[in-house]
Structures are given as structure tokens and as C-alpha cells.
Amino acid sequence: MSGPDPVAVRDTFTSVAPRYDLANHLLSGGIDFLWRRKLVKQARQGAHNQILDLATGSGDVALALRCGLSAKVKITGVDFCEPMLERARCKRDQQNLEKELNQFLLGDCLDLEFQDESFDLITIAFGLRNLADRKLGLSEMLRVLKPGGRLMVLEFSQPYFWFRPFYYFYLKGILPWLARLVTGDRDAYLYLGSSISEFPDRVGLAQEIKQSGFERVEHEALTFSIVALHQGWKKA
Ligand SMILES: C[S@@+](CC[C@H](N)C(=O)[O-])C[C@H]1O[C@@H](n2cnc3c(N)ncnc32)[C@H](O)[C@@H]1O
């Protein structure tokens, strides 16, 4: 469950931050909007007062939750890369959203500065794969979730078998070159390809979440299983 070097991860996101959103939308062909919409739809099932969006980056998930959920819900985004958070705060301010209800805080997912049992719902989108220690990250998530609270993980997964050759050809052969045109940083997207190929499939990730102490875990494949949405519940 050990992952990439956190210093290298922070440097990578610092370098791509100014063009992160554009690259995301272009390189995914806009499907990232559909993945986030799916997450928000699932998040609507349940009453929440306090939501934590981990590895929030430029804030797209936190802001999509803001649009889709009650205006009273407090949404806190946490990331350890300040330039990504600056983008998130900028988008929040452009949308005239309240700072108190839409916080973006600097912090480390592996050492969260929140008390035990603080949140009803935790989301993490395309972040778990980037954590240096997934086991530690998941145990921190369990700790700060309230009893009966829910974790939602939106993350790249292993595509259906028949689709893998096409997908990995795009991911490792084409995407880094396209990314270089958009972001000027080919290496960041070489890292993306290798981090995805090394990441567990849906069943493997469900097992990891369960082994971390979540009582019930469900998962769903999205877009030929390029991406998966896992949900885990803490014992009530
Ligand atoms: C691929 S981006 C995802 C951003 C956003 N959730 C999204 O869906 O667009 C991954 C983010 O994880 C953050 N990250 C990685 N490890 C982290 C850690 N230990 N603590 C906080 N943030 C972390 C990076 O800084 C980066 O912003």
C-alpha cells in the first residue's frame, strides 16, 4: 500500500497547477464532469452537515458538491499543495461562495488536523493513488469520520480486460505528448500512466478499504472501469 514520494507529488502538482483544470478536461475528453456528477448524485443520498474533500486540489469536487447539496452543509477541502489550493479559492471567490462554508485548507491527508469523528462524509477524488501511504491515509479518514459516516473514493482503476490495450496505449503512448502541449510538463503525465497501472483493481481497492476498518464497502465501475467509485461506511 506504499505510494509515491510526497515531495515529488507536491512538486508535480505545483508545476501543473496553473493548467491542471484545462489539462483534466481536455485529456479526459470532458468525461471528468460526468465522474464528478456521479459522485455528487451518490453523495445526495444521506444527510450531511460536515463534508471533508481530501486531496481537493483545484477544488472541482468540493465545488460540485456545493452546487449539488444543501446550502447549509459545510465543505472543507484539504490539500498539501498551496498552488492547487489557490486555484480552488479563486474559483470559490469567482462564484461568490461563503468562505466559512467553503474552506480550502493546507494540510496532509496522512496527518489530518481534525478531531476524531468530525465529518459525516469524506470524499477523495484522484487523490488516494497519490498518497505516500494509503493504509495510513485510510486510517486517518476512518478516524475523522463520525460513526455511520461514509467515505467516497473516486479514482482511476483497471479497465475491463478487452479495453486495456487501447487504454494503456493512449495513457502511456499518446497522453504524455498531448499533456506536454497543454501543460508543458510531459513527466507529470508519464507519472500519471505509471501510477494508474500500479494501482489495484476495484476488488483489490475494496479489500484495502475494508481491511482499514470500514464496515461495508461497495464499488461501481465507470466508463469501462477506467474509473471506479468506492463507498465505505464506518460502523454506526
Ligand atoms: C490528481 S489531484 C486531484 C485533485 C482533485 N481532487 C480533482 O479531482 O481534480 C491529486 C491531489 O492530491 C494532493 N495530495 C497528494 N498527496 C497528498 C497528501 N498527503 N495530503 C494532501 N494532499 C495530497 C495533490 O497535491 C493533488 O492536488
The ligand as an SDF file (V2000), in Angstrom:
LIG
                    3D

 27 29  0  0  0  0  0  0  0  0999 V2000
   -4.8780   14.4190   -9.1680 C   0  0  0  0  0  0  0  0  0  0  0  0
   -5.0520   15.6740   -7.9800 S   0  0  0  0  0  0  0  0  0  0  0  0
   -6.7710   15.5530   -7.6000 C   0  0  0  0  0  0  0  0  0  0  0  0
   -7.3890   16.8770   -7.3010 C   0  0  0  0  0  0  0  0  0  0  0  0
   -8.9120   16.8890   -7.2090 C   0  0  0  0  0  0  0  0  0  0  0  0
   -9.3870   16.0300   -6.1480 N   0  0  0  0  0  0  0  0  0  0  0  0
   -9.5600   16.5380   -8.5070 C   0  0  0  0  0  0  0  0  0  0  0  0
  -10.4040   15.6200   -8.5440 O   0  0  0  0  0  0  0  0  0  0  0  0
   -9.2790   17.1940   -9.5260 O   0  0  0  0  0  0  0  0  0  0  0  0
   -4.2870   14.9580   -6.5570 C   0  0  0  0  0  0  0  0  0  0  0  0
   -4.0960   15.9280   -5.4180 C   0  0  0  0  0  0  0  0  0  0  0  0
   -3.6570   15.1800   -4.2740 O   0  0  0  0  0  0  0  0  0  0  0  0
   -2.8600   16.0330   -3.4960 C   0  0  0  0  0  0  0  0  0  0  0  0
   -2.1500   15.2180   -2.4990 N   0  0  0  0  0  0  0  0  0  0  0  0
   -1.3600   14.1420   -2.7010 C   0  0  0  0  0  0  0  0  0  0  0  0
   -0.9110   13.6500   -1.5290 N   0  0  0  0  0  0  0  0  0  0  0  0
   -1.4520   14.4260   -0.5640 C   0  0  0  0  0  0  0  0  0  0  0  0
   -1.3700   14.4250    0.8650 C   0  0  0  0  0  0  0  0  0  0  0  0
   -0.6300   13.5170    1.5350 N   0  0  0  0  0  0  0  0  0  0  0  0
   -2.0460   15.3450    1.5540 N   0  0  0  0  0  0  0  0  0  0  0  0
   -2.7840   16.2960    0.9000 C   0  0  0  0  0  0  0  0  0  0  0  0
   -2.8980   16.3590   -0.4500 N   0  0  0  0  0  0  0  0  0  0  0  0
   -2.2400   15.4310   -1.1710 C   0  0  0  0  0  0  0  0  0  0  0  0
   -2.0030   16.7420   -4.5230 C   0  0  0  0  0  0  0  0  0  0  0  0
   -1.4210   17.9160   -4.0490 O   0  0  0  0  0  0  0  0  0  0  0  0
   -3.0410   16.9930   -5.6370 C   0  0  0  0  0  0  0  0  0  0  0  0
   -3.6170   18.2760   -5.5320 O   0  0  0  0  0  0  0  0  0  0  0  0
  1  2  1  0
  2  3  1  0
  2 10  1  0
  3  4  1  0
  4  5  1  0
  5  6  1  0
  5  7  1  0
  7  8  2  0
  7  9  1  0
 10 11  1  0
 11 12  1  0
 11 26  1  0
 12 13  1  0
 13 14  1  0
 13 24  1  0
 14 15  1  0
 14 23  1  0
 15 16  2  0
 16 17  1  0
 17 18  1  0
 17 23  2  0
 18 19  1  0
 18 20  2  0
 20 21  1  0
 21 22  2  0
 22 23  1  0
 24 25  1  0
 24 26  1  0
 26 27  1  0
M  CHG  2   2   1   9  -1
M  END
$$$$
